[in-house]
């Protein structure tokens, strides 16, 4: 276990907004009904809920959920409810999850994403009477496979260099 310990720079609120905007744009692409395409907004919300719970909380999750409800033309509040509960539980376990390496973090995040999808499926079933199928849960497995990539991409601006360059200010 000789991985380097980084002292992280503070996260920029603009970078958080940029990452949430990019995840929303990825969800806007027309692959939304394909099997196995993860919910990028949920994945980024869980990441920031674990890493920065004071900056990205339940209010941001509710707002992003309303945006996704409008985009998907679903029952208003379906995604908002799922994202709000997802953010709440991510904030609840954030201290425990931060102790683990990235792959173990992915195992801890999997039940959260499955719960969010189950809530979306249940609200859709109650609202329309149509069952969307069990293959919808494949998205959570793909999202967990992407967790190390998302984690390294979103943490990259905060990492300091291991070998400090004395000509660089930080």
Secondary structure, 3 states (H helix, E strand, C coil): CCCCCCCECCCCHHHHHHHHHHHHHHHHCCCCCCCCCCCHHHHHHHHHHHHCCCCCCHHHHHHHHHHHHHHHCCCCCHHHHHHHHHHHHHHHCHHHHCCCCHHHHHHHHHHHHHHHHHHHHHHHHHHHCCCCCHHHHHHHHHHHHHHHHHHHHHHHHHECCCCCCCCCCC
